[in-house]
Amino acid sequence: MLNSVDFSGRPFHFIGVGGIGMSALAHVLASRGLPVSGSDLRLSPITDRLEKMGAHIFNQQQAENLAFFAQRNNHVAKLPQVVCSTAIGKNNAEYKEAIAIGCPIFHRSDILAALMNERKGIAIAGTHGKTTTSSIVGYLLLKCGVDPTIIIGGEVSAWSGNAYVGQSDYVVAEADESDGSLVKLSSHIGVITNIELDHPDHYSNLDQVVDIFDRFVSECETVIGSIDCPTVRDRIKPAISYSLEADSGADYIATNITEVATGTSADIIERGQTLGRITVPLLGLHNLSNALAAIAVARQLSVSFEQLVTHMPNFQGARRRFEHRGFYNDILFIDDYAHHPSEVKATLAAAQIQRSGKLPSGRDRQVVAVFQPHRYSRASTLLDEFATAFEGADRIIVTDIYSAGETNTANITGEQVMRAIAQYQPNTEYQATLEAVKAVLQTSLVPGDIVIFLTAGNLNQVIPDVMEAYQNVAQPEAALT
């Protein structure tokens, strides 16, 4: 087995290539003209894009897939470098075959680390906000002429996917703490948005999470962090700080904040000097904080504030981050990745801005939160926090828990999550299956509702069918924006 990644021409094979992180790496390698293949049980527009780039995609995960390389190389065996994520178990047929025939096997993070070590890495870490922050950083640097390579865990319309290959020495990427792999990254700049316990399947307590971030910090030349998070402020002590609090003493401060239905505006102060006012076309103070982190990164690379002011308002966001999926019969459908209590609170707080203004009938707009708990370990460990996270919703629907491959050792159910929330929000109901959720939403929504699907699982699959039920109803003259 090789102990280093080989970019000289040896093939790569991704087990689970359709995953959002795996596919981004496959995109970068295919763009470099390297032989790339991959397998996934579910083909998608992401795998279609990879095929168009020359990658060979298998729609089954079986041992025979690895024989493809011998055939492709005129029957001269050239074993591929096999790439896996944490989601791939040891009983996976391809993984077992790769071990048996002696393929070098790398975790997804090993490939990312090797790519970042070639250049100047900008690693975006934190419990929440990684995808949005890395998307804004990548977008601003791209538009301002830095032209970085971008590898993120979400799709962005500005580069038509989850990866972009630039020509500069910089690589912008997310640093994932969920399995501890962020410690493999050596970065020119590291960003920490916040630190909380989000993966109790991997960490027993917050101290273990902080320890892994400490190791990440030791591999960064410069660390930029939000001191609005007490854990980052007190235990990480970033070299460059940012904050939404005017009296925080941070290096970068957003103040005189104005929130409207189309976004957020603020004055930006850099080390005591006011740079000017900027508009972020995303809702919520959490997204203003993410944008402030991106501003701090860009300023470290000598990007002018005038350029940032010009380009920031045109950022369209990453998919599944308060993404507007449709607007029918004066009902707004929003898809959001929130799966932690803090994320749920932030998303519902943003929805309060979206709901401003009464309907012609005089009725207030209603926020309908449809929540699919993600992982038994998270639902069990953070049950009390979930119970109080839905204050911003007028109606709440809770589904069964999406296992993400976990065994239910905690013996927790979606109905238990619903009951915990109902103690604080009486207008909470339980709809176990996706079919049940779809059926109740297709008949119970009314004009003016803002429906937010909160899930890191598969709940958002029902959105098209629910929207279809309202598409034939006459639409209002002006859509909610």
C-alpha positions in Angstrom: 0.0 0.0 0.0 1.3 3.4 -0.9 1.8 5.9 1.9 1.3 9.0 -0.2 -1.2 10.1 -2.9 0.1 9.8 -6.5 -1.0 12.5 -8.9 1.4 11.5 -11.6 -1.2 9.5 -13.6 -2.1 6.5 -11.6 -5.9 6.0 -11.7 -8.4 6.9 -8.9 -11.5 5.0 -8.0 -14.1 6.5 -5.7 -16.4 4.2 -3.7 -19.5 6.3 -3.3 -18.5 8.9 -5.9 -21.9 10.6 -5.8 -21.4 12.0 -2.3 -21.1 15.7 -2.2 -17.6 15.7 -0.8 -16.4 12.7 -2.9 -17.7 14.1 -6.1 -15.9 17.4 -5.6 -12.6 15.7 -5.3 -13.3 13.5 -8.3 -14.2 16.6 -10.3 -10.8 18.2 -9.5 -8.9 15.1 -10.4 -10.8 14.6 -13.6 -10.1 18.2 -14.5 -6.4 17.5 -14.2 -6.7 14.8 -16.8 -6.2 12.0 -14.3 -8.1 8.6 -14.9 -11.1 8.7 -12.6 -13.8 6.2 -12.0 -16.4 5.7 -9.3 -19.4 3.8 -8.1 -22.6 4.8 -6.5 -25.9 3.1 -5.8 -27.8 6.2 -6.9 -26.9 8.0 -10.1 -27.6 11.8 -10.1 -26.9 15.0 -12.0 -23.6 15.0 -10.0 -22.5 11.7 -11.4 -23.8 12.7 -14.9 -21.4 15.8 -14.8 -18.5 13.5 -13.8 -19.2 11.2 -16.8 -19.2 14.2 -19.1 -15.8 15.0 -17.8 -14.5 11.6 -18.7 -15.0 9.7 -15.4 -16.3 6.1 -15.7 -19.3 5.7 -13.4 -20.7 2.3 -12.1 -24.2 2.2 -10.8 -23.4 -0.8 -8.6 -20.8 -1.4 -5.9 -19.2 -4.7 -6.7 -15.8 -6.3 -6.7 -15.8 -6.6 -10.5 -15.6 -2.9 -10.9 -12.0 -2.9 -10.1 -11.2 -5.1 -13.0 -12.1 -2.2 -15.2 -8.6 -0.7 -14.8 -6.9 -3.8 -16.2 -9.2 -3.7 -19.2 -8.7 0.1 -19.7 -4.9 -0.2 -19.7 -4.7 -2.8 -22.4 -5.1 -5.6 -19.9 -1.9 -4.5 -18.1 -2.9 -4.4 -14.4 -2.6 -1.0 -13.0 -4.3 -1.0 -9.6 -6.1 2.2 -8.8 -5.9 4.4 -5.8 -9.2 3.7 -4.0 -10.9 6.6 -2.2 -13.5 6.1 0.5 -15.4 8.3 2.9 -16.3 7.4 6.5 -19.7 6.2 5.2 -18.1 3.2 3.4 -18.1 0.2 5.7 -15.5 -2.6 5.8 -18.1 -5.1 4.4 -18.5 -3.0 1.2 -17.8 -5.4 -1.7 -15.5 -3.0 -3.6 -13.6 -2.1 -0.4 -13.0 -5.8 0.4 -11.8 -6.4 -3.1 -9.5 -3.4 -3.0 -7.9 -4.8 0.2 -7.7 -8.3 -1.3 -5.8 -7.2 -4.5 -3.6 -4.7 -2.8 -4.9 -1.3 -4.0 -3.7 1.7 -2.1 -6.7 3.0 -0.1 -7.2 6.6 1.0 -9.8 8.4 3.0 -11.4 11.3 1.2 -9.6 13.7 3.6 -6.2 12.2 2.5 -6.9 13.3 -1.1 -8.0 16.8 0.0 -4.9 17.1 2.2 -2.7 16.2 -0.7 -4.3 18.7 -3.0 -4.1 21.5 -0.3 -0.4 20.6 0.4 0.4 21.3 -3.2 -0.8 24.9 -2.9 -1.9 27.4 -0.3 -4.9 26.0 1.5 -7.7 28.1 2.9 -9.6 25.6 5.2 -13.0 26.6 6.5 -13.8 24.7 9.7 -16.5 25.0 12.4 -19.6 23.1 13.6 -22.0 25.3 11.5 -21.7 27.4 8.5 -18.8 25.7 6.7 -20.5 25.3 3.4 -21.9 28.8 3.2 -18.7 30.4 4.4 -16.5 28.4 2.0 -18.9 29.2 -0.8 -18.7 33.0 -0.1 -14.9 32.8 0.2 -14.6 30.9 -3.0 -17.1 33.2 -4.8 -15.5 36.5 -3.7 -11.9 35.3 -4.5 -13.1 34.0 -7.9 -14.9 37.3 -8.8 -12.1 39.4 -7.4 -9.5 37.8 -9.6 -7.7 35.4 -7.2 -9.0 32.4 -9.1 -8.7 29.7 -6.5 -9.6 26.0 -6.7 -12.8 25.4 -4.7 -13.9 22.2 -3.1 -17.0 22.4 -1.0 -19.9 20.4 0.4 -22.7 22.1 -1.5 -23.6 23.2 -5.0 -23.2 26.8 -6.1 -24.5 28.2 -9.3 -21.5 30.5 -9.8 -19.4 27.5 -10.8 -22.2 25.1 -11.6 -21.5 22.5 -8.9 -19.5 21.7 -5.8 -16.0 22.2 -7.3 -14.0 24.6 -9.4 -10.5 24.3 -10.7 -8.7 27.6 -10.7 -5.2 28.6 -11.8 -3.9 30.3 -8.7 -1.9 28.8 -5.8 -5.0 28.9 -3.5 -7.4 26.1 -2.6 -10.6 26.9 -0.7 -12.1 23.8 1.0 -14.2 22.7 4.0 -12.4 21.1 6.9 -14.6 18.4 8.4 -14.6 17.8 12.1 -17.4 15.1 12.0 -14.8 12.3 11.9 -11.7 14.2 13.0 -10.2 14.3 9.5 -9.6 18.1 9.6 -6.4 17.5 11.4 -4.8 16.2 8.2 -5.0 19.6 6.6 -2.1 22.0 6.6 -3.4 25.4 5.7 -2.2 28.9 4.9 -5.4 30.2 6.4 -7.8 28.4 8.7 -11.2 29.7 9.6 -13.3 28.5 12.6 -16.9 29.7 12.5 -18.0 28.2 15.8 -17.5 25.0 17.9 -20.3 22.9 19.4 -21.0 19.2 20.0 -22.7 18.0 16.8 -21.4 14.5 16.3 -21.9 12.5 19.5 -21.3 9.3 17.4 -17.7 10.4 17.2 -17.1 12.6 20.3 -18.2 12.0 23.8 -18.1 15.7 24.9 -17.2 19.2 23.9 -13.7 18.9 25.3 -12.9 16.3 22.7 -14.2 18.5 19.9 -12.1 21.4 21.2 -9.0 19.1 21.2 -9.5 18.3 17.5 -9.8 22.0 16.7 -6.6 22.7 18.6 -4.8 20.2 16.4 -6.3 21.8 13.4 -5.1 25.2 14.6 -1.5 23.8 15.0 -1.4 23.0 11.3 -2.6 26.5 10.2 -0.3 29.5 9.5 -3.0 32.0 10.4 -6.3 31.3 12.1 -9.4 33.5 11.7 -12.2 32.9 14.2 -15.5 34.2 15.4 -15.3 35.4 19.0 -19.1 35.5 19.1 -18.7 31.8 19.9 -17.4 31.7 23.5 -15.6 28.4 22.9 -13.6 29.9 20.0 -13.0 33.1 21.9 -11.8 31.5 25.2 -10.3 28.2 24.1 -9.0 28.8 20.6 -8.0 32.5 20.8 -7.7 33.1 17.0 -5.0 35.3 15.7 -7.6 37.3 13.7 -11.0 37.7 15.1 -14.4 38.7 13.8 -17.7 39.6 15.5 -21.2 41.1 15.2 -20.8 42.8 18.5 -19.7 46.4 18.3 -17.8 46.4 21.6 -16.1 43.0 21.1 -12.7 44.4 20.2 -12.5 42.0 17.2 -10.3 42.7 14.2 -13.4 42.7 12.0 -16.7 43.9 13.2 -20.1 44.2 11.4 -22.2 47.0 13.0 -25.2 49.2 12.2 -27.0 46.0 10.9 -30.1 46.2 8.9 -32.1 43.1 8.1 -34.8 43.0 5.3 -36.4 40.3 3.3 -33.8 40.4 0.6 -30.7 40.3 2.8 -28.6 42.0 5.4 -26.5 45.2 5.3 -23.9 46.4 7.7 -20.9 48.7 8.2 -17.6 46.8 8.3 -14.9 47.9 10.7 -11.4 46.6 10.1 -9.1 47.0 13.1 -10.9 50.1 14.2 -11.3 51.7 10.8 -14.6 51.8 9.0 -14.2 50.3 5.5 -17.7 51.0 4.4 -21.1 49.4 4.1 -21.8 46.0 2.4 -24.9 44.1 1.5 -25.1 40.3 2.0 -28.0 38.8 0.0 -28.6 36.1 2.6 -31.0 36.1 5.5 -30.0 35.9 9.1 -27.3 37.1 11.4 -25.6 33.8 11.1 -25.0 34.4 7.4 -23.8 37.9 8.1 -21.2 36.3 10.4 -20.3 33.8 7.7 -19.8 36.7 5.2 -17.7 38.6 7.7 -15.4 35.6 7.9 -15.1 35.6 4.1 -14.3 39.4 4.2 -11.5 38.7 6.7 -10.1 36.0 4.4 -10.2 38.2 1.3 -8.6 41.1 3.1 -5.7 38.8 4.2 -5.1 38.2 0.4 -5.1 42.0 -0.2 -8.5 42.1 -2.0 -9.9 45.6 -1.9 -13.0 46.4 0.0 -14.4 48.1 -3.0 -14.3 44.8 -4.9 -16.0 43.0 -2.1 -18.8 45.6 -2.0 -19.3 45.2 -5.8 -19.5 41.4 -5.8 -21.0 40.4 -2.5 -24.6 41.4 -3.4 -24.5 39.0 -6.4 -23.8 35.9 -4.4 -26.7 33.5 -4.8 -25.9 31.1 -2.0 -25.3 27.4 -1.8 -28.0 24.9 -2.5 -30.0 23.6 0.5 -29.0 26.6 2.6 -32.4 28.5 3.0 -32.9 27.6 -0.7 -36.1 28.9 -2.3 -37.5 25.9 -4.1 -40.7 27.3 -5.4 -43.6 29.8 -4.8 -47.1 28.6 -5.6 -50.5 30.0 -4.4 -48.6 32.5 -2.2 -46.9 29.6 -0.4 -43.1 29.7 -0.2 -41.2 26.4 -0.1 -37.7 26.5 1.4 -35.1 23.7 1.6 -32.5 23.9 4.4 -29.8 21.6 5.7 -30.3 22.5 9.3 -30.0 19.4 11.5 -28.5 20.7 14.8 -30.5 22.8 17.3 -28.4 25.9 16.8 -28.9 25.6 13.0 -32.7 25.1 13.4 -32.9 28.3 15.6 -30.8 30.3 13.1 -32.9 29.2 10.1 -36.2 29.9 11.9 -34.9 33.3 13.0 -34.2 34.1 9.3 -37.7 33.0 8.4 -39.1 35.7 10.8 -37.6 38.3 8.4 -39.0 36.5 5.4 -42.5 36.6 6.9 -42.7 40.3 7.5 -45.9 42.0 6.5 -49.5 40.9 6.8 -51.5 39.2 4.1 -54.3 41.0 2.3 -56.7 39.2 4.6 -55.0 40.7 7.6 -53.7 37.3 8.7 -50.0 37.0 9.6 -47.9 34.7 7.5 -47.3 31.3 9.2 -44.0 29.5 9.4 -44.4 25.7 8.9 -41.3 23.8 10.0 -41.0 20.2 8.7 -38.2 18.5 10.6 -36.5 15.2 9.9 -34.2 14.4 12.9 -30.8 13.1 11.6 -29.0 10.3 13.4 -30.2 8.5 16.5 -27.1 9.6 18.5 -27.7 13.3 17.7 -31.4 13.1 18.5 -30.8 11.4 21.8 -27.8 13.5 23.0 -29.4 16.8 22.0 -33.0 16.1 22.7 -33.4 18.9 25.3 -31.8 21.4 22.9 -34.1 20.3 20.0 -37.1 20.7 22.3 -36.5 24.4 22.6 -35.2 25.1 19.1 -38.5 25.6 17.3 -39.7 28.9 18.9 -39.8 30.6 15.5 -42.3 28.2 14.0 -46.1 28.4 14.1 -46.6 24.8 13.1 -44.2 21.9 13.4 -44.2 18.5 11.7 -41.7 15.9 12.9 -40.9 12.7 11.0 -39.1 9.5 11.9 -35.4 9.8 12.5 -33.1 9.4 9.4 -30.5 6.9 10.6 -27.6 7.8 8.3 -26.5 4.2 8.8 -26.5 4.3 12.6 -27.9 1.5 14.8 -30.5 2.8 17.2 -28.7 2.0 20.5 -30.4 4.8 22.2 -33.9 3.4 21.4 -35.1 6.9 20.5 -37.9 7.6 18.0 -39.1 10.5 16.0 -42.3 10.5 18.1 -40.2 11.1 21.2 -38.5 14.0 19.5 -42.0 15.4 18.6 -43.2 15.0 22.2 -40.2 16.9 23.5 -40.8 19.8 21.1 -44.6 19.7 21.8 -43.8 20.6 25.5 -42.8 24.0 24.3 -44.7 24.3 21.0 -48.2 22.7 21.3 -48.8 23.0 17.5 -46.5 20.1 16.9 -47.5 16.9 15.1 -45.9 13.6 14.2 -46.0 12.2 10.7 -43.8 9.1 10.7 -43.1 8.5 7.0 -42.3 10.7 4.0 -45.5 9.6 2.4 -47.5 10.8 5.4 -45.7 14.1 5.4 -46.4 14.6 1.7 -50.1 13.7 2.2 -50.7 16.1 5.0 -48.8 19.0 3.4 -50.6 18.5 0.0 -53.9 19.3 1.7 -53.3 21.6 4.6 -51.2 24.5 3.5 -52.8 27.9 2.9 -51.8 31.1 1.0 -49.1 33.0 3.0 -47.5 29.9 4.5 -43.7 29.7 4.5 -42.8 26.0 4.6 -39.3 25.1 5.7 -38.0 21.6 5.2 -35.2 21.0 7.8 -33.1 18.0 7.0 -29.7 16.5 6.4 -31.4 13.3 5.2 -33.9 12.6 2.5 -37.0 14.7 3.6 -36.5 17.2 0.7 -37.4 14.4 -1.8 -41.1 15.3 -1.0 -40.8 18.9 -1.9 -41.6 18.6 -5.7 -44.7 16.6 -5.1 -45.9 18.9 -2.4 -45.4 22.0 -4.6 -47.2 20.3 -7.5 -50.3 20.2 -5.4 -50.4 24.0 -5.4 -49.0 24.7 -8.8 -52.3 24.8 -10.6 -53.8 27.3 -8.2 -53.8 30.9 -9.5 -50.6 32.7 -8.4 -50.5 36.2 -7.0 -49.2 39.0 -9.1 -46.0 39.5 -7.0 -44.0 36.6 -5.5 -42.7 36.8 -1.9 -39.0 37.7 -2.1 
